[in-house]
């Protein structure tokens, strides 16, 4: 992971330090049609994503009392390198290589139960409602490779609008799940914990699991589509392309359960001509 990050950082630095004036001198800019248009554009891409984990999973499969987490969501980020290969006046191919973080948070409330707790000095026993919640925090990261077809649909004079779609393939490099149960009420009670699970919050939280996602799939396939805009920067020597995309997962997060992941992405590509 460190070597990949170093490679990406070095490549971005080289791109940003390259003199933009050379592009203008060559008479080729990525957005201005008054001069010959460049055929290859390269640069960095950054973005944020909103992740939607669906389908359901149960980490502790041997215990039927453990809840099934059906829906979770979380904010993540992405960064990497993108290119654009212009193949016509209004269409092109866009490959990207990115590191992406796609976490998710799940919560589930267990059914309330009436319990008997002793009063002071063992007198005046009370019947109270016991409320227990379960939560699961998932971290999930991958190196994603995609190739999108882009078609321009409008030219607004200084801004071009386009649509893009294509397949994506990811290599999953990390996936962790931390599943806990919290005793919300009564506040003066503690879990009995006969199985000696690790605890927090003075025994009011049981840590059922904290480790790699069991049977996690090592690869991920998806389809991605969205809408983008193109704006020239620095005298049109660079092009900035903000876009909103939806990445629909075709493969499950694990091989044992129907746990799916899809993502809404806001991305910004920065490219210059070469």
Secondary structure, 3 states (H helix, E strand, C coil): CHHHHHHHHHHHHHHHHCCCHHHHHCCCECCCCCCCECCEEEEEEEEEEEEEEEEEECCCCCCCCCCCEEEEEEEEEEEEEEEEEECCCCEEEEEEEEEEECCEEEEEECCCEEEEECCHHHCCCEEEEEEEEEEEEEEEEEEEEEEEEEEEEEECCCEEEEEEEEEEEEEEEEEEEEEEEEEEECCCCCCCCCCCCEEECCCCEEEEEEEECCCECCEEEEEEEEEEEEEEECCCCEEEEEEEEEEEECCCCECCCCCEEEEEEEEEEEEEEC
